Amino acid sequence: MNSPKFPLMLDLVGRRVLLVGGGSIAARRARDLLAARANILVVAPQICETLMDFVDSGQVEWEKREYSAGDTVGAWLVQTATGRAEIDSAVAREAETSRIWCVVASDGALSTAWTAAVARGSDGVVVAVS
């Protein structure tokens, strides 16, 4: 049974966001989180070039390793985009236990939060949710 969703916007300025994963989807999420001025920690054994640029410029912190239990401690929001169901599930379970919002890129059913599609233009911002 689908539960009803409540649309919500978050103020992430200076808040810790854990981003688990280092590929192109994680990079896209990091870009949006940077625009929201979040304090981002990426946990991944490898990261793509775009994320490396964010790390090299000091905009994002990176721990070069696999996710491990306890990584969500201190996070206000968690986003996982590893492409590996077992890791994404473990992250989502830990976030749920810790009562931390969690966006799972690969499986919305595991998420407790969802990101909307956003288009920015000269006339403002358009957000689409489903």
MDAnalysis code that builds the backbone (N, CA, C; Angstrom):
import MDAnalysis as mda
import numpy as np

u = mda.Universe.empty(390, n_residues=130, atom_resindex=np.repeat(np.arange(130), 3), trajectory=True)
u.add_TopologyAttr("name", ["N", "CA", "C"] * 130)
u.add_TopologyAttr("resid", np.arange(1, 131))
u.add_TopologyAttr("resname", ["MET", "ASN", "SER", "PRO", "LYS", "PHE", "PRO", "LEU", "MET", "LEU", "ASP", "LEU", "VAL", "GLY", "ARG", "ARG", "VAL", "LEU", "LEU", "VAL", "GLY", "GLY", "GLY", "SER", "ILE", "ALA", "ALA", "ARG", "ARG", "ALA", "ARG", "ASP", "LEU", "LEU", "ALA", "ALA", "ARG", "ALA", "ASN", "ILE", "LEU", "VAL", "VAL", "ALA", "PRO", "GLN", "ILE", "CYS", "GLU", "THR", "LEU", "MET", "ASP", "PHE", "VAL", "ASP", "SER", "GLY", "GLN", "VAL", "GLU", "TRP", "GLU", "LYS", "ARG", "GLU", "TYR", "SER", "ALA", "GLY", "ASP", "THR", "VAL", "GLY", "ALA", "TRP", "LEU", "VAL", "GLN", "THR", "ALA", "THR", "GLY", "ARG", "ALA", "GLU", "ILE", "ASP", "SER", "ALA", "VAL", "ALA", "ARG", "GLU", "ALA", "GLU", "THR", "SER", "ARG", "ILE", "TRP", "CYS", "VAL", "VAL", "ALA", "SER", "ASP", "GLY", "ALA", "LEU", "SER", "THR", "ALA", "TRP", "THR", "ALA", "ALA", "VAL", "ALA", "ARG", "GLY", "SER", "ASP", "GLY", "VAL", "VAL", "VAL", "ALA", "VAL", "SER"])
u.atoms.positions = np.array([
    [0.834, -1.175, 0.000],
    [0.000, 0.000, 0.000],
    [0.884, 1.246, 0.000],
    [0.622, 2.155, -0.909],
    [1.353, 3.413, -0.951],
    [0.847, 4.344, 0.137],
    [1.773, 4.917, 0.881],
    [1.361, 5.898, 1.881],
    [1.397, 7.286, 1.250],
    [0.537, 8.183, 1.709],
    [0.535, 9.531, 1.144],
    [1.825, 10.250, 1.498],
    [2.305, 11.088, 0.601],
    [3.539, 11.836, 0.815],
    [3.217, 13.288, 1.129],
    [4.064, 13.901, 1.940],
    [3.899, 15.288, 2.344],
    [5.036, 16.096, 1.738],
    [4.740, 17.026, 0.822],
    [5.821, 17.819, 0.203],
    [6.462, 18.738, 1.238],
    [7.777, 18.861, 1.157],
    [8.528, 19.598, 2.157],
    [9.819, 20.115, 1.535],
    [10.236, 21.302, 1.910],
    [11.526, 21.842, 1.478],
    [12.391, 21.937, 2.726],
    [13.683, 21.681, 2.593],
    [14.585, 21.649, 3.738],
    [15.616, 22.766, 3.667],
    [15.929, 23.346, 4.805],
    [17.026, 24.298, 4.926],
    [18.257, 23.496, 5.326],
    [19.191, 23.320, 4.403],
    [20.377, 22.503, 4.659],
    [21.627, 23.334, 4.917],
    [21.501, 24.637, 4.993],
    [22.664, 25.505, 5.165],
    [23.455, 25.080, 6.401],
    [24.693, 24.663, 6.169],
    [25.583, 24.285, 7.258],
    [25.271, 22.962, 7.923],
    [24.264, 22.257, 7.437],
    [23.892, 20.977, 8.043],
    [24.650, 19.834, 7.382],
    [25.005, 18.832, 8.186],
    [25.775, 17.693, 7.714],
    [24.901, 16.771, 6.873],
    [25.362, 16.478, 5.665],
    [24.700, 15.520, 4.790],
    [25.712, 14.435, 4.452],
    [25.333, 13.196, 4.708],
    [26.152, 12.052, 4.331],
    [25.705, 11.593, 2.957],
    [26.641, 11.515, 2.023],
    [26.373, 11.046, 0.668],
    [27.195, 9.781, 0.459],
    [26.512, 8.644, 0.349],
    [27.187, 7.366, 0.196],
    [27.150, 6.992, -1.281],
    [28.307, 6.923, -1.907],
    [28.423, 6.611, -3.327],
    [29.298, 7.652, -4.011],
    [29.930, 7.249, -5.104],
    [30.876, 8.150, -5.741],
    [30.723, 8.316, -7.233],
    [29.607, 7.884, -7.793],
    [29.406, 7.953, -9.239],
    [28.694, 9.213, -9.691],
    [28.198, 9.160, -10.920],
    [27.588, 10.341, -11.536],
    [26.298, 10.777, -10.830],
    [25.524, 9.822, -10.334],
    [24.305, 10.200, -9.603],
    [24.683, 10.891, -8.295],
    [25.671, 10.360, -7.592],
    [26.141, 11.000, -6.358],
    [26.671, 12.401, -6.663],
    [27.360, 12.563, -7.775],
    [27.889, 13.881, -8.154],
    [26.760, 14.869, -8.412],
    [25.713, 14.408, -9.078],
    [24.561, 15.276, -9.333],
    [23.891, 15.678, -8.020],
    [23.766, 14.733, -7.100],
    [23.198, 15.037, -5.782],
    [24.099, 16.022, -5.044],
    [25.411, 15.811, -5.106],
    [26.354, 16.708, -4.424],
    [26.237, 18.130, -4.969],
    [26.107, 18.267, -6.261],
    [25.962, 19.595, -6.869],
    [24.741, 20.312, -6.297],
    [23.626, 19.611, -6.215],
    [22.401, 20.207, -5.670],
    [22.544, 20.517, -4.184],
    [23.207, 19.638, -3.442],
    [23.426, 19.870, -2.017],
    [24.362, 21.057, -1.788],
    [25.346, 21.209, -2.658],
    [26.232, 22.372, -2.559],
    [25.460, 23.661, -2.812],
    [24.544, 23.624, -3.773],
    [23.716, 24.800, -4.047],
    [22.873, 25.157, -2.821],
    [22.520, 24.149, -2.022],
    [21.754, 24.369, -0.797],
    [22.679, 24.704, 0.378],
    [23.980, 24.758, 0.122],
    [25.016, 25.097, 1.102],
    [25.095, 24.105, 2.261],
    [24.879, 22.824, 1.922],
    [25.020, 21.756, 2.910],
    [26.496, 21.473, 3.164],
    [26.778, 20.883, 4.299],
    [28.111, 20.422, 4.669],
    [28.148, 18.935, 4.303],
    [28.861, 18.581, 3.235],
    [28.753, 17.241, 2.640],
    [29.960, 16.374, 2.951],
    [29.666, 15.157, 3.418],
    [30.671, 14.113, 3.555],
    [30.315, 13.009, 2.574],
    [31.241, 12.689, 1.671],
    [31.066, 11.577, 0.739],
    [31.844, 10.392, 1.285],
    [31.182, 9.239, 1.339],
    [31.835, 7.989, 1.715],
    [31.731, 7.066, 0.512],
    [32.894, 6.731, -0.063],
    [32.945, 5.852, -1.236],
    [34.404, 5.451, -1.459],
    [34.630, 4.222, -1.923],
    [36.016, 3.804, -2.184],
    [36.642, 4.535, -3.370],
    [35.820, 4.918, -4.342],
    [36.277, 5.711, -5.485],
    [35.217, 6.757, -5.785],
    [35.653, 7.854, -6.398],
    [34.701, 8.881, -6.799],
    [34.984, 9.311, -8.233],
    [33.947, 9.811, -8.873],
    [34.074, 10.268, -10.258],
    [34.802, 11.615, -10.298],
    [35.138, 12.030, -11.487],
    [35.906, 13.262, -11.683],
    [35.197, 14.499, -11.118],
    [33.895, 14.582, -11.315],
    [33.148, 15.742, -10.811],
    [33.233, 15.823, -9.293],
    [33.042, 14.694, -8.607],
    [33.169, 14.694, -7.148],
    [34.592, 15.026, -6.725],
    [35.579, 14.523, -7.473],
    [36.977, 14.834, -7.149],
    [37.234, 16.333, -7.265],
    [36.610, 16.966, -8.252],
    [36.734, 18.422, -8.382],
    [36.175, 19.123, -7.146],
    [35.037, 18.654, -6.641],
    [34.438, 19.228, -5.429],
    [35.363, 19.022, -4.222],
    [35.973, 17.840, -4.139],
    [36.900, 17.537, -3.046],
    [38.137, 18.429, -3.152],
    [38.717, 18.493, -4.359],
    [39.936, 19.279, -4.573],
    [39.733, 20.758, -4.276],
    [38.519, 21.254, -4.508],
    [38.230, 22.665, -4.259],
    [37.825, 22.926, -2.806],
    [37.759, 21.855, -2.001],
    [37.424, 22.011, -0.590],
    [35.941, 22.162, -0.304],
    [35.101, 21.917, -1.312],
    [33.660, 22.058, -1.121],
    [33.028, 20.836, -0.477],
    [33.682, 19.685, -0.629],
    [33.150, 18.408, -0.156],
    [34.278, 17.657, 0.543],
    [33.938, 16.969, 1.622],
    [34.885, 16.098, 2.317],
    [34.681, 14.675, 1.796],
    [35.777, 13.925, 1.640],
    [35.678, 12.558, 1.125],
    [36.433, 11.605, 2.031],
    [35.770, 10.518, 2.428],
    [36.422, 9.410, 3.102],
    [36.468, 8.253, 2.116],
    [37.682, 7.900, 1.703],
    [37.910, 6.899, 0.657],
    [37.815, 5.497, 1.259],
    [36.574, 5.007, 1.330],
    [36.329, 3.696, 1.915],
    [34.888, 3.294, 1.652],
    [34.584, 2.047, 1.974],
    [33.205, 1.563, 1.896],
    [32.413, 2.119, 3.079],
    [31.117, 2.199, 2.919],
    [30.202, 2.554, 4.008],
    [30.345, 1.528, 5.127],
    [30.250, 1.998, 6.360],
    [30.209, 1.075, 7.490],
    [29.195, 1.561, 8.515],
    [28.695, 0.635, 9.308],
    [27.702, 0.965, 10.331],
    [28.247, 2.095, 11.203],
    [27.389, 3.035, 11.515],
    [27.771, 4.176, 12.328],
    [28.061, 5.429, 11.512],
    [28.140, 5.299, 10.193],
    [28.455, 6.457, 9.349],
    [27.377, 7.535, 9.379],
    [26.152, 7.164, 9.713],
    [25.079, 8.168, 9.712],
    [25.100, 9.062, 10.949],
    [25.871, 8.685, 11.959],
    [25.928, 9.473, 13.193],
    [26.349, 10.904, 12.875],
    [25.559, 11.846, 13.351],
    [25.858, 13.260, 13.135],
    [25.280, 13.838, 11.857],
    [24.723, 12.988, 11.002],
    [24.123, 13.482, 9.754],
    [22.702, 13.964, 10.016],
    [22.306, 14.967, 9.273],
    [20.952, 15.490, 9.345],
    [20.111, 14.905, 8.212],
    [20.794, 14.570, 7.123],
    [20.181, 13.965, 5.945],
    [21.192, 12.991, 5.367],
    [20.700, 11.875, 4.843],
    [21.551, 10.881, 4.185],
    [21.028, 10.669, 2.779],
    [21.948, 10.619, 1.825],
    [21.583, 10.238, 0.465],
    [22.520, 9.117, 0.049],
    [21.953, 8.068, -0.503],
    [22.766, 6.947, -0.948],
    [22.542, 6.711, -2.434],
    [23.652, 6.563, -3.133],
    [23.621, 6.347, -4.585],
    [24.800, 5.460, -4.965],
    [24.832, 4.273, -4.386],
    [25.966, 3.378, -4.621],
    [25.760, 2.475, -5.832],
    [24.497, 2.247, -6.197],
    [24.220, 1.277, -7.255],
    [24.291, -0.153, -6.749],
    [24.455, -0.332, -5.446],
    [24.532, -1.663, -4.839],
    [23.422, -1.785, -3.806],
    [22.426, -2.598, -4.115],
    [21.218, -2.707, -3.295],
    [21.513, -3.042, -1.842],
    [22.469, -3.930, -1.598],
    [22.749, -4.335, -0.218],
    [23.318, -3.168, 0.608],
    [24.121, -2.329, -0.010],
    [24.670, -1.165, 0.707],
    [23.591, -0.114, 0.891],
    [22.857, 0.199, -0.178],
    [21.783, 1.192, -0.075],
    [20.767, 0.791, 1.002],
    [20.437, -0.496, 1.070],
    [19.492, -0.990, 2.083],
    [20.057, -0.834, 3.489],
    [21.326, -1.154, 3.659],
    [21.954, -1.027, 4.978],
    [21.982, 0.432, 5.426],
    [22.294, 1.335, 4.520],
    [22.304, 2.763, 4.841],
    [20.902, 3.217, 5.238],
    [19.903, 2.811, 4.448],
    [18.511, 3.202, 4.727],
    [18.049, 2.669, 6.080],
    [18.405, 1.419, 6.406],
    [18.021, 0.845, 7.707],
    [18.653, 1.620, 8.856],
    [19.932, 1.934, 8.726],
    [20.607, 2.673, 9.789],
    [20.004, 4.069, 9.950],
    [19.736, 4.731, 8.837],
    [19.128, 6.066, 8.907],
    [17.750, 5.993, 9.568],
    [16.969, 4.998, 9.211],
    [15.634, 4.835, 9.809],
    [15.750, 4.617, 11.321],
    [16.651, 3.759, 11.737],
    [16.851, 3.496, 13.164],
    [17.269, 4.759, 13.905],
    [18.079, 5.586, 13.247],
    [18.577, 6.830, 13.855],
    [17.626, 8.010, 13.649],
    [16.506, 7.775, 12.947],
    [15.507, 8.812, 12.668],
    [16.113, 9.971, 11.877],
    [16.859, 9.604, 10.833],
    [17.485, 10.571, 9.935],
    [16.823, 10.410, 8.572],
    [16.447, 11.532, 7.960],
    [15.879, 11.474, 6.608],
    [16.862, 10.775, 5.677],
    [16.351, 9.934, 4.787],
    [17.220, 9.195, 3.867],
    [16.597, 9.123, 2.476],
    [17.384, 9.497, 1.484],
    [17.001, 9.398, 0.081],
    [17.822, 8.269, -0.534],
    [17.149, 7.257, -1.061],
    [17.827, 6.131, -1.702],
    [17.606, 6.261, -3.208],
    [18.661, 6.572, -3.935],
    [18.540, 6.841, -5.370],
    [18.004, 5.650, -6.148],
    [18.366, 4.447, -5.736],
    [18.011, 3.264, -6.517],
    [16.657, 2.657, -6.170],
    [16.073, 3.040, -5.034],
    [14.836, 2.391, -4.609],
    [14.028, 3.326, -3.715],
    [13.103, 4.048, -4.304],
    [12.290, 4.992, -3.566],
    [11.512, 4.364, -2.429],
    [11.211, 3.070, -2.516],
    [10.463, 2.399, -1.456],
    [11.262, 2.306, -0.160],
    [12.587, 2.366, -0.247],
    [13.435, 2.338, 0.941],
    [13.618, 3.726, 1.550],
    [13.246, 4.748, 0.812],
    [13.479, 6.127, 1.231],
    [12.475, 6.604, 2.266],
    [12.923, 7.547, 3.108],
    [12.019, 8.275, 3.987],
    [11.901, 9.721, 3.517],
    [12.637, 10.047, 2.451],
    [12.570, 11.365, 1.819],
    [12.870, 11.177, 0.335],
    [12.386, 12.099, -0.478],
    [12.571, 12.016, -1.916],
    [12.983, 13.379, -2.438],
    [13.807, 13.390, -3.472],
    [14.189, 14.660, -4.078],
    [13.288, 14.903, -5.281],
    [12.866, 16.131, -5.415],
    [12.005, 16.509, -6.534],
    [12.858, 16.858, -7.744],
    [12.262, 16.740, -8.902],
    [12.914, 17.241, -10.115],
    [12.804, 18.760, -10.076],
    [13.925, 19.434, -10.301],
    [13.961, 20.889, -10.203],
    [14.517, 21.465, -11.499],
    [13.837, 22.482, -12.012],
    [14.337, 23.233, -13.167],
    [14.505, 24.683, -12.730],
    [15.674, 25.240, -12.974],
    [15.931, 26.625, -12.610],
    [16.067, 27.436, -13.886],
    [15.400, 28.566, -13.899],
    [15.468, 29.455, -15.057],
    [15.454, 30.893, -14.610],
    [15.477, 31.791, -15.567],
    [15.502, 33.233, -15.243],
    [14.232, 33.670, -14.528],
    [13.141, 32.922, -14.695],
    [11.887, 33.287, -14.049],
    [11.710, 32.658, -12.678],
    [12.682, 31.841, -12.235],
    [12.570, 31.233, -10.919],
    [12.820, 29.745, -10.960],
    [12.202, 29.036, -10.044],
    [12.401, 27.606, -9.880],
    [11.079, 26.883, -10.090],
    [11.111, 25.792, -10.841],
    [9.952, 24.937, -11.023],
    [10.287, 23.582, -10.430],
    [9.432, 23.066, -9.567],
    [9.652, 21.786, -8.920],
    [8.554, 20.831, -9.342],
    [8.944, 19.609, -9.701],
    [7.956, 18.584, -10.063],
    [8.137, 17.404, -9.133],
    [7.055, 16.937, -8.545],
    [7.100, 15.750, -7.691],
    [6.034, 14.774, -8.153],
    [6.243, 13.523, -7.834],
    [5.225, 12.524, -8.180],
    [4.899, 11.667, -7.006],
])
